[in-house]
Amino acid sequence: MNVPLWVWAATIGAMIVILIIDLAIVDHPWSKKKGPQEFGVKQAAWWAAFYIGIAILFGFGLWYFGGATAGAEYFAGFVTEKSLSIDNLFVFYLLMGSFAVPKKYQHEVLLVGIVIALIMRGIFIVLGAQVINAWSEVFYLFGAFLIYTGYKIVRDHMKGDEEQKDFTQTPVVRLVKRFWPVTDDYHGSRLTVKLDGRRHLTPMLLVILAIGVIDLVFAVDSIPAIFGLTQDAYIVFTANAFALLGLRQLYFLLAGLMDRLAYIGWGLSAIMVFIGVKMILHALHENGVHVPEIGIALSLTVIIGVMAITVIGSLVKSAADKRNAPEIDEGDRDTARDRS
């Protein structure tokens, strides 16, 4: 699509306004309770529904003004990025636990993470579009990378690497601690604090740095995936942005379901491999090789189908595990209580 500069500016401006309103409402500046408050499940559900609603409305608007192909590409990209963001939430969940971030500050940390992610992905989108325009063979590289990423997702989930990772000991965090003193405790939402006449960093700043590094890794994974569905920079950016905008609300909404999504890694792996194959077939077709291409309608159907099967299968497995879990009788409870 040929998108005018004023449309880009209006789109980015509207997203900034939404984020500002979101943060202002969450912080309740008019409330009698001063300072940040914990983010409730009901509040998260309403905001998550709001963000998904405006993403869908935007998609229909794009479909109307840009045509059916543009609309389908947007929805396929949005569903893909939203699916990848669910996997990202597992890492955010572990990061919050590693740094023991108080619940009332978690939504602020996530907001900063979203802003960093938007900036990172914006840079990657611009670079990716330039590379694709200059060198179409990059689709071979992107395709191979996505297939490897799909394999790596399954391998990491099977090994349980994410569960064992301590984000307080990442190279960036260790480097910062080497040059600046860091307080043991949080000092509200402050990033630095002066103690005994010397400026100290707080764990809040370390969390933000860790999220920044994670966002960079996520951008490397997600941007090639959506470029496999569309090469339109405006669609790539808006699909990513709308998938990210409701990420922190989705975090609090799904926090209690993290352990129940057992098959999420398999679903994401299948999507990455599918898009990787699609990109390689597209590259072969562009170079004169007569191979079948995967259309956007089929891509959208496969992506939605895989995620639906993954989520439903995970919830069914969780319910079955709960039913089959051994129950502790009263005698065992009394024995356990006596031992404690």
LINGI-V517816 format. One line per field, one symbol per residue. psi: psi as a letter, one per 40 degrees, with the letter a starting at -180 (. if undefined). A space follows every 10 residues. Layout:
BEGIN
psi=???
END
This chain:
BEGIN
psi=ighidddddd dddddddddd ddddddegde idhiiiiihi dddddddddd dddddddddd dddddeiddd dddddddddd dddddddddd ddddddddef hideeddddd dddddddddd dddddddddd ddddgdeedd dddddddddd ddddddddef dddehheefi ddddddddei ihidiigbei diihhfehhi iidddddddd dddddddddd ddddddeedi ehdddddddd dddddedddd dddedeedee gdeddddddd dddddddddd ddddddeehg iiihiddddd dddddddddd dddddddddd dddehhihid ddddddddd.
END
